[in-house]
Amino acid sequence: MILTKEEILNQLCSAIEGGSNEWYNFHDLSMLPKESKGQPLVMRIFDAIYANKKLEIPVSDVEGEDDDEILGVLSYANLQRADKLLGTEQYKWIVRDVKGENDDANTGDAFFQLVVMGELVYG
């Protein structure tokens, strides 16, 4: 993997806790383990995905006409797909920002979009 597990978690934190709030929504998180309720949301999601590599968390458009329209899923398989995309010329800037410790909410948002939708759709 191009990004370490810790770097992936950091990018998801950046996106879920702020960088992607303008476009994404989780409508159903009932598949997350109940015993993890004391953890921050991003940790609950991250731990669940790594514990159950088949888990898929639907992500929908928060501002779409149909709030139930699924844009994609947050899953282990999609984390791997995003990792492959990070190896392409088009997305090397994300890796440079993360590895150079120059990442921010925009970097996290771009990473999250690659995970969920396989491309940059917003901003």
C-alpha positions as CSV (number, residue, x, y, z in Angstrom):
1,M,0.0,0.0,0.0
2,I,1.2,3.5,-0.8
3,L,-0.3,5.0,2.3
4,T,0.2,3.4,5.7
5,K,-2.8,2.4,7.8
6,E,-2.2,5.4,10.0
7,E,-2.1,7.8,7.0
8,I,-5.3,6.3,5.7
9,L,-7.0,6.9,9.1
10,N,-5.7,10.4,9.2
11,Q,-7.1,11.1,5.7
12,L,-10.5,9.6,6.7
13,C,-10.5,11.7,9.8
14,S,-9.7,14.9,7.8
15,A,-12.5,14.1,5.4
16,I,-15.2,12.8,7.7
17,E,-14.7,15.4,10.4
18,G,-14.7,18.4,8.0
19,G,-13.1,18.2,4.6
20,S,-16.0,16.4,2.9
21,N,-19.0,17.6,5.0
22,E,-20.4,19.6,2.1
23,W,-21.1,16.6,-0.1
24,Y,-21.3,13.3,1.9
25,N,-23.8,11.7,4.3
26,F,-24.0,8.4,6.0
27,H,-27.7,7.5,6.2
28,D,-27.3,4.1,7.9
29,L,-24.5,3.1,10.3
30,S,-26.4,0.3,11.9
31,M,-23.9,-2.2,10.7
32,L,-21.2,-0.8,13.0
33,P,-20.6,-2.8,16.1
34,K,-22.6,-1.6,19.1
35,E,-19.7,-2.0,21.6
36,S,-17.7,0.7,19.8
37,K,-20.3,3.5,20.5
38,G,-17.9,5.4,22.8
39,Q,-15.4,5.9,20.0
40,P,-15.4,8.8,17.6
41,L,-17.3,8.0,14.4
42,V,-14.3,7.8,12.2
43,M,-12.6,5.3,14.5
44,R,-15.8,3.2,14.7
45,I,-15.9,3.1,10.9
46,F,-12.2,2.5,10.4
47,D,-12.0,-0.3,13.0
48,A,-15.2,-1.9,11.5
49,I,-13.8,-1.9,8.0
50,Y,-10.5,-3.4,9.0
51,A,-12.2,-6.0,11.2
52,N,-14.7,-7.0,8.5
53,K,-13.1,-6.6,5.1
54,K,-16.4,-7.3,3.4
55,L,-18.3,-4.4,5.2
56,E,-19.6,-1.7,2.9
57,I,-20.8,1.6,4.3
58,P,-23.1,3.4,1.8
59,V,-22.3,7.1,1.2
60,S,-24.9,9.4,-0.3
61,D,-25.0,13.0,-1.5
62,V,-26.0,15.3,1.3
63,E,-27.3,18.0,-1.1
64,G,-28.8,15.9,-3.9
65,E,-32.4,16.1,-4.9
66,D,-32.6,12.5,-3.7
67,D,-30.8,12.2,-0.4
68,D,-30.9,8.4,-0.6
69,E,-28.9,8.4,-3.9
70,I,-25.8,6.3,-3.1
71,L,-22.6,7.8,-4.5
72,G,-20.5,4.8,-3.5
73,V,-19.4,2.8,-0.5
74,L,-16.7,3.2,2.0
75,S,-15.1,-0.3,2.2
76,Y,-11.8,-2.1,2.4
77,A,-11.9,-3.0,-1.3
78,N,-12.4,0.7,-2.1
79,L,-9.5,1.7,0.1
80,Q,-7.4,-0.6,-2.0
81,R,-8.8,0.8,-5.2
82,A,-7.9,4.3,-4.0
83,D,-4.4,3.2,-3.1
84,K,-3.9,2.0,-6.7
85,L,-5.2,5.4,-8.0
86,L,-2.7,7.2,-5.8
87,G,0.0,5.5,-7.8
88,T,-1.2,7.3,-11.0
89,E,0.2,10.6,-12.2
90,Q,-3.2,12.3,-11.7
91,Y,-3.3,11.8,-8.0
92,K,0.4,11.9,-7.0
93,W,-0.1,15.3,-5.4
94,I,-2.2,13.5,-2.6
95,V,0.7,11.2,-1.8
96,R,3.2,14.1,-1.9
97,D,1.0,16.1,0.5
98,V,0.5,13.2,2.9
99,K,4.1,12.0,2.9
100,G,5.4,15.5,3.1
101,E,3.1,16.2,6.1
102,N,1.5,19.0,4.1
103,D,-2.0,17.5,4.0
104,D,-5.1,19.3,5.0
105,A,-8.9,19.1,4.7
106,N,-8.7,19.3,0.9
107,T,-6.2,16.4,0.8
108,G,-8.5,14.3,3.0
109,D,-11.5,15.2,0.9
110,A,-9.8,14.2,-2.3
111,F,-8.7,10.9,-0.8
112,F,-12.2,10.2,0.5
113,Q,-13.7,10.9,-3.0
114,L,-11.2,8.4,-4.5
115,V,-12.3,5.8,-1.9
116,V,-16.0,6.3,-2.3
117,M,-16.4,7.2,-6.0
118,G,-13.1,6.2,-7.6
119,E,-12.5,9.7,-9.0
120,L,-12.6,13.4,-7.9
121,V,-16.2,14.6,-8.5
122,Y,-16.4,17.6,-6.1
123,G,-14.1,20.6,-6.0
